[in-house]
Every structure is written in C-alpha cells, then in structure tokens.
Amino acid sequence: MSKYHIRKPEPADAAALQALMSDPLCYGNTLQLPYPSLQLWQQRLASNDPLHHALLLESADGQVIAHGSLWRESVPRLAHGASLGMAVQREWQGQGVGSALLQAMLDLADNWLGLHRVELTVFDDNAAALALYRKYGFVEEARLRAYALRAGRYEDVLKMARLRTCPPAGAA
C-alpha cells in the first residue's frame, strides 16, 4: 500500500481543509487570510467551478495532510495556462508530501487538462517551496516587490512558471 493517497476533495473534507489552512505556517505562506471559517471551505468545495481543479493528499490512515489547486484561466487566449497553489500540514513537511502532491497536480495539468503553462506566486523567503518548485521545472520569471501583506509587512514574491514541452505531432 502506498504511503499516501491522492484524491479529489469532497464536501466532507471541509473541516480537515479548514484545519490545514488555519495553521499560520500554511496561510502565512499563501495569499489566504488567517482564520478561515468552516463555511468558507464548505462553499469552496460545493462551488463546482469548471475552471478550478483541486486535489488533496491523505496519509495511509486517511488523515488529510495536503491540498493543492489549479485555477485555469478563463480568458480564451490564456486557456493554455493555470495558476497553482498548495499547502502541506506542518508535521508532514520535508517528508515527500509536497513532491507527491505536486507530481499529481502536474500530471493532471499535463496529461488530463492539456495545459502548457502552470504558474505560481511564492514568497521569496520560502526556501523549501522554492526548492520543490525548481525541482519540478519551475523557473523564476519576475520578482514582485512589496506584493503581499503578511503579518503586517509588505513582502516580495517570486512569480514562477513551468512550461510543458509538447512532443511533435505524430510522435509516439
């Protein structure tokens, strides 16, 4: 049996996702606000937005330990791309959870959604996330200075992207 199980989130996962995103380490490294309500996560899971694709990762005993999302672009000329966001429970960081979830999300992007570009925004001091993203082919495209308010300070972020190289037509 695999160490982790990856699946689509369901309405019953709202409380687990609220708990994950209530940790200051998680929301502090995303653009989410602190203290997310259970109702917020219930609404997100019930939205059925066709441009939003979410996955979660469970431990072998069924505990939700990570969450990731791809938000496809709605503008037709940008439909080949999506933005990525993810969070891993504090106790599970550094154990391959981020890699497992990111691999699954990139498989979804490449092989099922046909995306050419996946981009993300990451705080420039999040060394672990930067290393993970670089490991999977994301490269820095820009530094956005004083981009986001975090704990009372305006912080820089890096805009990173990964472009999928498509095989030539007819290639096996």
Secondary structure, 3 states (H helix, E strand, C coil): CCCEEEECCCHHHHHHHHHHHHCHHHHHCCCCCCCCCHHHHHHHHHCCCCCEEEEEEEECCCCEEEEEEEEECCCHHHCCEEEEEEEECHHHCCCCHHHHHHHHHHHHHHHHCCCCEEEEEEECCCHHHHHHHHHCCCEEEEEEEEEEEECCEEEEEEEEEEECCCCCCCCC
